[in-house]
Each structure stands twice: as structure tokens, then as C-alpha cells.
Amino acid sequence: LPRGQKLDRPIPWVWYAPNGVGPANAWTMKRLLDQGIAVANINVGESAGNPKGRAVFTAFYEKLVSEQGFAKKAVLLPQSRGGLMLYNWAAEHPESVQAVGGIYTVCDLRSYPGITKAAAAYGMTEKELEAQLAQNNPIERLAPLAKLHVPILHVHGDKDSTVSLEKNSAELVRRYKALG
């Protein structure tokens, strides 16, 4: 929570994922806190956005809103694989999302971590996960956010060798625009 400030209720907040805010994020987080914006994060392990991780996210969200006075709409800040986690949660709770601001965000399980690793995180075989991509792959689940006109901004370099711009942020832009 922002320190030394009288906090208005409900408290505006940014929800960061994946599993912890590190030194590389200190500059951004300090500026948010200085502006009276709370920063939240919870570690769900290497969930790849699986249903168990999403259930933890829902309980976390409910606790922050009902017990801590956080605003009912969060600004989501997915970084890298945090996109798998936050976008999957957002698809199930679009009314709880104010906006998304992604940083080289993973949006497609097929591109990262790949179906083999993702299937393990989901407790499924590769074939089972492939058959259920519409329910588990963020890039396939954008319609609820588009229906509510949730604004999205991604920052993603074109030289990223781990998270492909073309298969993730650029594909998300194409699909989101197609949804209106």
C-alpha cells in the first residue's frame, strides 16, 4: 500500500504477475505507490494460467476487494508468463478489469512455455490441452474483455528471443481488433 498517504476508498490498484515484484520493477512500482496506487501480487507458481492458479487469483481478488478496500476493477500488469495467468483470470472476470498494461506479455501457451510444459502445469496430456485451448489459452479468450471494451496496451520489443512478439502481443492486437 502507498505509505504516508491518506488513501481514498476504494483504493486504486495494479495487479502484477507473475510471481513477485523484483528489482527490475522497483522504478515502476515506486511511481505507482507515490501516486496513491496500491500494487498487488500473489505467487501461484509456474501455473501457466491453469484453473488452480486462477482459483487462487479469484480468492486473492475477493480478499483485496472485500477486506482491504481495493477498487472492484484492477489494472492488470502482466509481464512475460504473467500474461498466461492474468489474461486467463481476466477472461473469467472481465467486469473486474479496468485495463491491461502488458510487458512482453505471453498470450499463447503454444509459443511459451509450449504445449508440453503447459500440459504438465495443467495436469493434462498434450492432446487434452490442445483439445481444450479455447478454455485455457489467453489468445483464444479475448471476447469477454472486448465486449466490455477493456483497454489494452502492450510494450514488446521486436528482438525478444524468448517471447515472440509476432505470436503473442502482435497476435493479441490482431484478434482484439477483430473483436471490435
C-alpha positions, 0 to 999 in steps of 0.5 A: 500500500502507498505509505504516508498517504491518506488513501481514498476508498476504494483504493486504486490498484495494479495487479502484477504477475507473475510471481513477485515484484523484483528489482527490475520493477522497483522504478515502476512500482515506486511511481505507482505507490507515490501516486496513491496506487496500491500494487498487488501480487500473489505467487501461484507458481509456474501455473501457466494460467491453469484453473488452480492458479486462477482459483487462487487469483479469484480468492486473492481478488475477493480478499483485496476487494472485500477486506482491504478496500481495493477498487472492484476493477484492477489494472492488470500488469502482466509481464512475460508468463504473467500474461498466461495467468492474468489474461486467463483470470481476466477472461473469467472476470472481465467486469473486474478489469479496468485495463491491461498494461502488458510487458512482453506479455505471453498470450499463447501457451503454444509459443511459451512455455509450449504445449508440453510444459503447459500440459504438465502445469495443467495436469493434462496430456498434450492432446487434452490441452490442445483439445481444450485451448479455447478454455485455457489459452489467453489468445483464444479468450479475448471476447469477454474483455472486448465486449466490455471494451477493456483497454489494452496496451502492450510494450514488446520489443521486436528482438525478444528471443524468448517471447515472440512478439509476432505470436503473442502481443502482435497476435493479441492486437490482431484478434482484439481488433477483430473483436471490435 
